[in-house]
Amino acid sequence: MMSRLLVPLVCAAALAACDSDSDREVALRFAPVVGDQPFACGEDFDGIGSGASTVTPLDFRMYVHEVALLRSSGERVPVAIRDDGQWQSEGLVLLDFEDGSGACMTGSPATNFEVRGNVPDHGDYVGVEFIVGVPHEQNHLDGAIAPAPLNAQGMWWTWQGGYKYVRLDMRPSTQSEFFYHLGATNCDGSVQDGFECAYANLPSVRIDGFDPGRDTIVVDAAKILAGVDVDHVPDGVKDTLPGCMAFPGDPECPAMMAPLGLRFEDNAPAGVQTVFSARARGGE
């Protein structure tokens, strides 16, 4: 016969085991920065790019999906994204770091710095993974009538091109704009038959040593711009626009896609991304 003293202990252990599998809410916080300074519309940032230029932000937004936490065992645990009718829908999240003030072009004060959802309440989460961009099955919708967050103004190219996965626009001293628009390229097809793209350009990000209850995901715009001269004025022949829009032959694109772990016009494995990192909260 089991001791009466052991019964409460067994029940408590069983309850603890059940609790470890129950869901808990998580809010994965992103902190946009430009080098060692917090990103903000209306601010000037010095020492940017290969020419150590001064830039003023115009826009900084991105989509992410397939967000998951990593356990110490190596198990990948998907985050169940909660639809909110504005920033999150069907596992896709729009992160909006600009507030429309200063030189920022959207005119919208609304921002979103978080991915919100639920995960099993394990106590050994030690990393995070996500993909930057829009999944193929959602990428070729009509931005004018698509549901939020795929209706965000300025984040849609065309039916064929799909969405801008990352939009980072800056104003250097020598010209009105310097662009970084990342998305799928070399796409063919039609609305009726669907589209196929030669280069998906979907960066896969993994951050080890990340505690969702303690840490923030830092997004450094300066890393994207580090290998290019943002003051360079295109010649209109070999270089037709300032910055990179991921289109064929763009000379700035190799250096601007490498920090996200992508090769320009090449689906081969690339290097480790450097744009995203973990930082303990309180250091934002």
Secondary structure, DSSP 8 states (H G I E B T S, - for coil): ---TTHHHHHHHHHHHHHHHTSEEEEEEEEEEEETTEE--TT--EEEETTTTEEEEEEEEEEEEEEEEEEETTS-EEE-EE---SSSEETTEEEEE---S-TT-SS-----B-EEEEEEE--S-EEEEEEEES--HHHHTS-TTTS-TTTT-TT-EEETTTEE-SEEEEEEESSSS-EEEEE--EEEEEETTTEEEEEE----EEEEES--TTTEEEEEEHHHHHTTS-TT----SSS--SSEE-S-TT-TTHHHHHGGGT-BTTB-S------SEEEEETT--
